[in-house]
Amino acid sequence: MTDTTNTKTTAATAPKKPRWRFHWNHLFSEIVTTNICTGCSGCIVACPHDVLQYDDKWHPVLMGKAHVEGDDSHCVHGEKACTMCTRACPRFRDWEPEIDTHLFGRPRERTTDTELIGIYQSILLVEATNETIARLGQDGGLASAMLIFCLEKKYIDAALVNYYDKEWKATPGVAWNKEDVLRAAGSRYTYSANTLAYQEAIDTGAEKLALVGMSCQSSVPPAMMRRGARKPGKKFVLNIGLLCSKTFTDDIYENLIEAEYGVKRTEIRKVNIKGKLQLWLEKDVKDGDYLEIPLKECHPFTREGCKTCPDFSAEHADISMGGIGKYNGRTLTIVRTDTAAGILKEMQEEGWIRVWDAVDEDPGAVALMRKLAKKSRKRWPIAADNPHGPEAAAPGVTPQPPPAPAPTNPPS
Ligand SMILES: Cc1cc2nc3c(=O)[nH]c(=O)nc-3n(C[C@H](O)[C@H](O)[C@H](O)COP(=O)(O)OP(=O)(O)OC[C@H]3O[C@@H](n4cnc5c(N)ncnc54)[C@H](O)[C@@H]3O)c2cc1C
């Protein structure tokens, strides 16, 4: 007979997970005022009292009567034990190892550089076989093809994507069908938290959502699931992350592209970044309808929230996609979860995509991606380590051992 005494003793005495007690005051002092806040809008989406909104720097601020005695750092609901905003924040405390563990069962390996791009199963090059999707897509159209595939299969009811609004500003929105997805295809290099379209999708009846988002946004759904903000978190069934080294503030259009190059934002058909800002235009400028702007002229327009972001490769998405590489029409793709691997396999079997191994086909692209990931990791401010010890530094680059001292008495 098996002796269960020890098991019982162990279960009874196992240390209890400490209760999550962090609320708006902690988020405000550790994330918002320290400028670690990326503007992902996770806290705004998760707030059950609807008392948070964006300010003009994509920072959350308290609205209405939620302040305690007119103080921005104290929320009445937080004081009464509401903790949803910190549970949804993908930069709060030990966010990286916690979300890694939720998704992959362990934190990212940090003794080598292999997982600077996060934990993954494979790195591929993928192109959509449908000509329209490939043409309208930014870099091969995989993101749009996957959304259309999942809508048609009813794996998702809707997708949170990005559109141009009437003034040609990047703005979050919901895609319900193929036409919407194609209207949203392509990249806009100004910031837009697609997560914010969550409420519209839910209010209109969606239960299963895909999120397309920058790296910071793609850490929101698993942060929610890990920390018990499950009501919004469980609606996200597919998480598509975009590789990203930065986004620009909206005034880049007026103050650089129009002021220096005479091109209005409404005259731009497509934008890309490949070592420089590339613009395809409605009208001829100088020698044609294409314009290149050196990136160093764009740097002053870098959005504050991107300057401390350590995640180039959308490490907590199901699948991450980028445009690096020698093939213009192929999406550089990092497959991370079984969800993404399963959908890709079905898409390939049904002829929606062509797939190559990126390490064999374009090793230069993979090397550049790793290099850019390392550069972004260095942005994580050590001062942001907060009171919680070395784990908080996990997003940084792998610490290297000091060089061995030169021998003072060489052997004769
Ligand atoms: C701001 C930004 C910076 C990027 N930086 C890099 C980079 O440094 N290196 C790199 O390799 N790749 C980068 N990418 C990713 C790249 O531009 C493509 O999005 C990616 O390769 C997928 O291509 P695709 O053809 O599959 O996308 P598509 O099929 O065209 O789909 C793109 C999806 O992205 C959404 N989207 C567009 N603009 C935004 C936005 N501003 N915010 C949120 N969602 C948006 C669209 O709604 C659409 O659903 C960046 C993308 C963006 C938006």
The ligand as an SDF file (V2000), in Angstrom:
LIG
                    3D

 53 58  0  0  0  0  0  0  0  0999 V2000
    4.9140   50.4010  -35.9390 C   0  0  0  0  0  0  0  0  0  0  0  0
    5.4900   49.1780  -36.5680 C   0  0  0  0  0  0  0  0  0  0  0  0
    6.8560   48.9450  -36.4620 C   0  0  0  0  0  0  0  0  0  0  0  0
    7.4180   47.8000  -37.0330 C   0  0  0  0  0  0  0  0  0  0  0  0
    8.7680   47.6110  -36.9580 N   0  0  0  0  0  0  0  0  0  0  0  0
    9.3250   46.5420  -37.5360 C   0  0  0  0  0  0  0  0  0  0  0  0
   10.7330   46.3610  -37.4970 C   0  0  0  0  0  0  0  0  0  0  0  0
   11.4630   47.1770  -36.9260 O   0  0  0  0  0  0  0  0  0  0  0  0
   11.2380   45.2470  -38.1060 N   0  0  0  0  0  0  0  0  0  0  0  0
   10.4450   44.3290  -38.7110 C   0  0  0  0  0  0  0  0  0  0  0  0
   10.9500   43.3420  -39.2400 O   0  0  0  0  0  0  0  0  0  0  0  0
    9.1000   44.4690  -38.7560 N   0  0  0  0  0  0  0  0  0  0  0  0
    8.5270   45.5520  -38.1960 C   0  0  0  0  0  0  0  0  0  0  0  0
    7.1680   45.7020  -38.2310 N   0  0  0  0  0  0  0  0  0  0  0  0
    6.3100   44.6300  -38.7730 C   0  0  0  0  0  0  0  0  0  0  0  0
    6.0350   44.7550  -40.2640 C   0  0  0  0  0  0  0  0  0  0  0  0
    5.8530   46.0890  -40.6630 O   0  0  0  0  0  0  0  0  0  0  0  0
    4.7720   43.9370  -40.6660 C   0  0  0  0  0  0  0  0  0  0  0  0
    3.6760   44.3280  -39.8780 O   0  0  0  0  0  0  0  0  0  0  0  0
    4.9830   42.4550  -40.4640 C   0  0  0  0  0  0  0  0  0  0  0  0
    6.0840   42.0430  -41.2060 O   0  0  0  0  0  0  0  0  0  0  0  0
    3.7610   41.6360  -40.9200 C   0  0  0  0  0  0  0  0  0  0  0  0
    3.6580   41.7400  -42.3050 O   0  0  0  0  0  0  0  0  0  0  0  0
    2.3870   41.1730  -43.0470 P   0  0  0  0  0  0  0  0  0  0  0  0
    2.5510   41.3970  -44.5230 O   0  0  0  0  0  0  0  0  0  0  0  0
    2.1250   39.7920  -42.5710 O   0  0  0  0  0  0  0  0  0  0  0  0
    1.2710   42.1650  -42.4570 O   0  0  0  0  0  0  0  0  0  0  0  0
   -0.1490   42.5460  -43.0180 P   0  0  0  0  0  0  0  0  0  0  0  0
   -0.8420   41.3560  -43.5710 O   0  0  0  0  0  0  0  0  0  0  0  0
   -0.0260   43.7580  -43.8340 O   0  0  0  0  0  0  0  0  0  0  0  0
   -0.8950   42.9080  -41.6340 O   0  0  0  0  0  0  0  0  0  0  0  0
   -0.3840   43.9090  -40.8170 C   0  0  0  0  0  0  0  0  0  0  0  0
   -1.2840   44.0500  -39.6150 C   0  0  0  0  0  0  0  0  0  0  0  0
   -0.7120   45.0170  -38.7470 O   0  0  0  0  0  0  0  0  0  0  0  0
   -1.7190   45.9330  -38.3100 C   0  0  0  0  0  0  0  0  0  0  0  0
   -1.0650   47.2340  -38.0780 N   0  0  0  0  0  0  0  0  0  0  0  0
   -0.6050   48.1030  -38.9950 C   0  0  0  0  0  0  0  0  0  0  0  0
   -0.0710   49.1770  -38.4140 N   0  0  0  0  0  0  0  0  0  0  0  0
   -0.1990   49.0030  -37.0880 C   0  0  0  0  0  0  0  0  0  0  0  0
    0.1290   49.7840  -35.9600 C   0  0  0  0  0  0  0  0  0  0  0  0
    0.7260   50.9890  -36.0570 N   0  0  0  0  0  0  0  0  0  0  0  0
   -0.1360   49.3100  -34.7430 N   0  0  0  0  0  0  0  0  0  0  0  0
   -0.7260   48.0910  -34.5990 C   0  0  0  0  0  0  0  0  0  0  0  0
   -1.0830   47.2960  -35.6460 N   0  0  0  0  0  0  0  0  0  0  0  0
   -0.8240   47.7560  -36.8690 C   0  0  0  0  0  0  0  0  0  0  0  0
   -2.6960   45.9770  -39.4560 C   0  0  0  0  0  0  0  0  0  0  0  0
   -3.9770   46.3630  -39.0470 O   0  0  0  0  0  0  0  0  0  0  0  0
   -2.6730   44.5420  -39.9770 C   0  0  0  0  0  0  0  0  0  0  0  0
   -3.6280   43.7530  -39.3310 O   0  0  0  0  0  0  0  0  0  0  0  0
    6.5860   46.8500  -37.6890 C   0  0  0  0  0  0  0  0  0  0  0  0
    5.2030   47.0850  -37.7720 C   0  0  0  0  0  0  0  0  0  0  0  0
    4.6540   48.2320  -37.2250 C   0  0  0  0  0  0  0  0  0  0  0  0
    3.1710   48.4550  -37.3300 C   0  0  0  0  0  0  0  0  0  0  0  0
  1  2  1  0
  2  3  1  0
  2 52  2  0
  3  4  2  0
  4  5  1  0
  4 50  1  0
  5  6  2  0
  6  7  1  0
  6 13  1  0
  7  8  2  0
  7  9  1  0
  9 10  1  0
 10 11  2  0
 10 12  1  0
 12 13  2  0
 13 14  1  0
 14 15  1  0
 14 50  1  0
 15 16  1  0
 16 17  1  0
 16 18  1  0
 18 19  1  0
 18 20  1  0
 20 21  1  0
 20 22  1  0
 22 23  1  0
 23 24  1  0
 24 25  2  0
 24 26  1  0
 24 27  1  0
 27 28  1  0
 28 29  2  0
 28 30  1  0
 28 31  1  0
 31 32  1  0
 32 33  1  0
 33 34  1  0
 33 48  1  0
 34 35  1  0
 35 36  1  0
 35 46  1  0
 36 37  1  0
 36 45  1  0
 37 38  2  0
 38 39  1  0
 39 40  1  0
 39 45  2  0
 40 41  1  0
 40 42  2  0
 42 43  1  0
 43 44  2  0
 44 45  1  0
 46 47  1  0
 46 48  1  0
 48 49  1  0
 50 51  2  0
 51 52  1  0
 52 53  1  0
M  END
$$$$
